[in-house]
Each structure stands twice: as C-alpha cells, then as structure tokens.
Amino acid sequence: MKKSLLILAYIPALVALSGCGKQDYFKSWNECDSLTLLKNYVKDVTNKDSKNFIPVEDRIATFDMDGTFIGELYPTYFEYNMLEYRVLEDPSYKDLAPIDVKEAAQAIRDFVRDGVALPDHFDMVHAHAAAKAYSGMSVKDFDTYVKEYAKNTPNGFTGMTFATSFYKPMLEIFDYLKANQFDYYVVSGSDRYICRALTESIGIPSNKVIGMDVELKASSQGDKDGVDYTMKSDETLIRTDNLLIKNLKTNKVKQISEEIGKIPVLSFGNSSGDCAMHNYCKSNPNYKTEVFMVLADDYDDDHANPAETEKRLAAWNEAHYNIFSMKNDFKTIYGEGVSKVDFSWAN
C-alpha cells in the first residue's frame, strides 16, 4: 500500500518532465483560431500513430526576431536606434564617423523624430553603414556595447528596456515547442551578434541564431586573407567594415539551408522579409508544415502603423499564412507594468 502511494506521488512529476501534461503554456493568450491550429498541429505531428508524425530530429522551427517576438516599432528597429546613437551621440565615435554613415544615422533620426520617409532600399544603406560604424570592435566588446545600449527605455514606453521588450505570448510558444521536442532557430535581418546579445537572456543558444553578417578577422591579421594567416592564441576576433550578407527574404532561405541543413516545418515572422522563409517552409516535401505571421494591430498598447498593418494583412491572407493578431489574440504584449506613452522631441 505504501509503495503504491509512493508511485502515485511520482506520477505528476513524471508527467511534467515528459512535456505531455496539461500544463497551460499560453497564459498570455486569448482563445483564437491560429493558436488552436498551432496546438492541434503540434499534437498531430508529435503523435507516433499519426500519418503526419515528424521525428524529433526534423522538428525544426524558425523565428524572425524584430516584430515577431521582440518589440519593433518605436517606431523602428533596435539596430536602427542603436546606430543613430552610435553615430550621432556616442562621444567615443561620433566625430570619427564617415559622411555616408552620418547620413544614414541622420535619416533614421529624421524618420523617428519628424516622420521623414527613409530612402529607398534603406535596409541595405543601414547594413553598410552599420558595418562601418562598428568596424574594429572585438566580438566581445560589441556584445558588451549592445547589452549596454539595450538598458535604455524604448521611445514611447515606460516600464521596460530594449533588453526586456519581448512579446510574452511569443515566448510561451518557445516554451511549448521546447516541451514538445522542437528545435527552434532565430533567423533575423538584424546583425547576428545583436540578435545573440538580445536573446541570450531568454536562453536561446548563440549557435541557434542566424542574422546579418560582417566579415570577422583576427586582431593582427591586417589585410592578409584568412587562408594566408594563422591566428595566435593571444588574439581576438574583430569586426570589419565588409558586409557579407543582409539576411532578408531569399537570403534567409540560403542561410537556413547552409546553417541548419534542413527545411523547417514551422515558421514565424511579421513582415515581407519573412515571406521567402515561410514559403520555403511550406515547400517541405516530407512533412506537414504551418507558417504564422504576427500582426501589429494593437494601436493602444504598441506603436503600430495602421496603413502598414492593413497592407500586410491583405498580403498574408492572399498567401494563406496563419495570423496572430496582437490586438485580439494577445492578452498582453510586454507584460504587467509596461505602458505605451506619447513621445516627441524638441527640435
């Protein structure tokens, strides 16, 4: 009798460890069709008796970062805000910035403060400017720089910093997928090392982060090619001004193929830069797949752009992507104690 009671006492713990219990992973969510679809999908593909069963080694999910699980519209990307600071305010660099880098930073400031439209193809303008702005920094020093800047409060909010501006509902999806033995990767248009610095606090390993890349060199390598130079034990890796890839659109697919080596079965994003990644996921010839877009339609709690929201919604419905509405499906975006506030700057 005592032995039976002891075994019964262990059952809840065993269920929890198995990831198969009735744990509520989605406390920050309202009931919604897309979340129900995700849960039914996971239940289906992890069921060994299902015709759609996916072996653990092929349960790959890819996530964009900015606007997918971390705040984006303040009113622009974290890496844009950081470049503006680096070039126009950082006393250690602002007087050293080349003209084209200053022009890129000023374009960001004019957009954020005065609503002036960014130049065409600004994603590439920014990428080249950022490569130059942080050139010469060691990988370690750049990580420290990102984390230090991330301590700032985003424009238009109180109660959080850039470093804590995660979408609570989307973090719950990470936990749910992990419990069901999915492997997930961050695949972002932002700098790989920025993404690593920001996602370290939520337990995403650095080798599961893919992003924009600049060339790295050993600190004493100079102009020598890597195949002609042997790094010494007392050297560090430093960033150069040579942009290797801006990880957007089909470049995301290229990077996924090269670095993961498998086609995802789940994909999560929030913009046109993620559509190629979604379509790649949908092309998987071996397994049932699903893709999801996070729609920034909560104008009360976040700095969303209504015109852009309507444009994205129409495109995603046409593409048959599943949609998470931040307004209707999220109980909260950033969690308790965070508030959206109006913001402006004196000219």
Secondary structure as UniProt FT lines:
FT   HELIX           2..18
FT   TURN            27..28
FT   HELIX           33..45
FT   TURN            48..49
FT   TURN            51..52
FT   HELIX           56..58
FT   STRAND          60..63
FT   TURN            67..69
FT   HELIX           78..88
FT   TURN            91..96
FT   HELIX           99..114
FT   TURN            120..121
FT   HELIX           122..133
FT   TURN            134..136
FT   HELIX           139..149
FT   TURN            150..151
FT   TURN            155..156
FT   STRAND          157..158
FT   HELIX           162..164
FT   HELIX           168..179
FT   TURN            180..181
FT   STRAND          183..191
FT   HELIX           192..199
FT   HELIX           200..202
FT   HELIX           206..208
FT   STRAND          209..218
FT   TURN            219..220
FT   TURN            222..223
FT   HELIX           226..228
FT   TURN            233..234
FT   STRAND          237..245
FT   HELIX           250..259
FT   STRAND          266..269
FT   HELIX           272..274
FT   HELIX           275..282
FT   STRAND          290..295
FT   TURN            299..301
FT   HELIX           306..319
FT   STRAND          322..325
FT   TURN            326..329
FT   TURN            336..337
FT   STRAND          339..340
//
